[in-house]
Amino acid sequence: MFLREEIVSLLMQTVEDVVYGAGPRKKSKYGHASFATALTKVKLAASLGASVIFLTGGLGLVQSLIKETLPSWFMSIHHRSEKDGSNGGMVLMLRGYALAYLAALCGAFIWGVDSSSLASASKRRPKILGCHMEFVASALDGKISLGCDAATWHAYVSGFLSLMVKCTPSWIMELNVELLRRLCKGLRQWNEEELALALLGVGGIETMGSAAELVIETE
């Protein structure tokens, strides 16, 4: 239980180290190239963190991370760094992406990426993932107050859902249709229509009607 929170804390510190560790001269060069480089390093850090959590705690630790630790982290108050704020927005976004990769990789390790792999563990996937997605949808609905920065939350939600669409579409098919519609509604409030449509597109036959409605409304 200590380890899962420590890994999250270290990952957040790593994000700051990646952005600010290059020195004052490079901190001012905020652009697509520098962001892409930083994101690559953050992905590597998240991969290491996910591996440590999985290897030391297995199924139980990963599920508690997704079900308990991450929601608690997002609801807690996180103060902005007192360092030079020129790249503050970059740090906030990378925090969200780092947690998205951590959660997705941990889930892939214990559940597999489709319905045929790791059969015994994947049976628990709909319940744990559904619980986490319910938290996400409730926050998007405004039913849950978050303590993290809006940029971090936006990056996490869009990053995690994008990873599910591209890498683990079978996870999406196991989610409740109404839950998917709530997620899509929240994405549309952020003008993320393309991601919302992609989410509905892999949700199965039951979401086709909602996908068609979204296409019509977008046009």
SVG drawing of the C-alpha trace seen along z (x, -y; Angstrom):
<svg xmlns="http://www.w3.org/2000/svg" viewBox="-29 -32 50 50">
<polyline fill="none" stroke="black" stroke-width="0.4" points="0.0,0.0 2.9,-2.3 4.6,-1.4 1.8,-2.3 1.6,-5.8 5.3,-6.2 5.5,-5.2 2.9,-7.9 4.8,-10.5 8.1,-9.6 6.5,-9.7 5.2,-13.2 8.7,-14.3 10.2,-12.7 7.9,-14.9 9.3,-18.0 12.9,-16.7 12.3,-16.0 11.0,-19.5 13.2,-21.6 16.3,-19.4 17.8,-20.6 18.7,-24.0 17.5,-27.6 18.7,-27.8 16.5,-25.0 13.5,-25.8 12.6,-28.7 12.5,-26.5 8.9,-25.4 7.6,-24.0 6.4,-20.9 9.9,-19.3 10.7,-19.8 7.3,-18.6 7.6,-15.5 11.1,-14.7 9.7,-15.2 6.7,-13.0 9.0,-10.2 10.9,-10.4 7.8,-10.5 6.4,-7.4 9.6,-5.5 9.3,-6.6 5.6,-5.4 6.6,-2.1 9.2,-1.6 6.7,-2.5 4.1,-0.2 6.6,2.6 7.6,2.1 4.0,2.0 3.1,5.2 6.2,7.2 6.0,6.3 2.3,6.3 0.6,8.2 -3.1,8.1 -4.2,6.7 -1.8,3.8 -2.6,2.8 -6.4,3.0 -6.1,0.9 -4.0,-1.7 -6.7,-2.0 -9.7,-1.8 -8.4,-3.8 -5.0,-5.5 -5.6,-7.4 -9.1,-8.7 -7.7,-9.9 -4.8,-11.6 -7.0,-13.5 -9.3,-14.6 -6.4,-15.8 -5.1,-19.4 -1.9,-19.7 0.0,-22.9 1.8,-24.3 5.6,-24.1 7.4,-27.1 10.1,-26.8 10.2,-29.0 6.7,-28.9 7.6,-29.3 7.0,-25.6 4.3,-25.2 1.6,-24.3 3.9,-21.6 4.4,-20.1 0.7,-20.0 -0.1,-18.3 2.7,-15.8 1.5,-14.8 -1.8,-13.7 -0.2,-11.8 2.2,-10.1 -0.7,-8.8 -2.6,-7.8 0.3,-5.6 0.9,-4.3 -2.8,-3.2 -3.0,-1.8 0.2,0.2 -0.6,1.6 -4.0,2.7 -2.5,4.3 0.0,6.3 -2.7,7.8 -5.7,8.0 -4.2,8.4 -5.3,6.3 -8.2,8.4 -10.8,10.9 -8.7,14.0 -5.6,13.3 -5.2,13.8 -8.7,15.2 -8.8,15.5 -7.7,11.9 -9.6,10.4 -12.9,11.5 -12.3,8.8 -11.5,6.2 -15.1,5.0 -15.8,4.4 -12.5,2.6 -12.3,0.6 -16.0,-0.2 -15.5,-1.6 -12.7,-3.8 -14.6,-5.0 -17.6,-5.8 -15.3,-8.0 -14.1,-9.7 -17.6,-10.2 -18.9,-11.5 -16.1,-14.1 -16.9,-15.1 -20.5,-15.4 -19.5,-17.8 -20.6,-15.4 -17.1,-15.0 -14.8,-17.9 -11.2,-17.5 -8.2,-19.0 -5.7,-18.7 -5.2,-21.3 -7.7,-21.2 -4.9,-20.7 -3.7,-17.6 -7.2,-16.1 -7.8,-16.9 -4.5,-15.2 -5.2,-12.2 -8.8,-11.6 -8.0,-12.2 -4.7,-10.2 -6.2,-7.2 -9.2,-7.0 -7.1,-7.4 -4.9,-4.5 -8.0,-2.3 -9.3,-3.2 -5.9,-2.5 -4.6,0.4 -7.3,2.1 -10.7,1.6 -12.0,4.8 -11.9,2.9 -14.3,0.4 -16.8,3.0 -17.1,4.3 -18.2,0.9 -21.8,0.0 -23.4,-1.9 -24.8,-4.7 -21.3,-5.1 -19.8,-5.5 -22.3,-8.1 -21.5,-10.1 -17.8,-9.9 -18.5,-11.1 -20.6,-14.0 -17.7,-15.1 -15.3,-14.9 -17.5,-17.0 -17.5,-19.7 -13.8,-19.8 -14.3,-19.9 -12.9,-16.4 -15.5,-15.2 -13.0,-13.0 -12.1,-11.0 -15.7,-10.8 -16.7,-9.4 -13.8,-6.9 -14.9,-5.8 -18.4,-5.1 -17.1,-3.5 -15.4,-0.7 -18.2,-0.4 -20.1,2.2 -23.5,2.4 -25.3,0.8 -23.3,-2.5 -23.8,-2.8 -27.0,-5.0 -25.1,-7.4 -22.2,-7.5 -24.6,-8.4 -26.2,-11.1 -22.8,-12.5 -21.8,-12.7 -25.0,-14.5 -24.6,-17.0 -21.0,-17.6 -21.7,-18.3"/>
</svg>
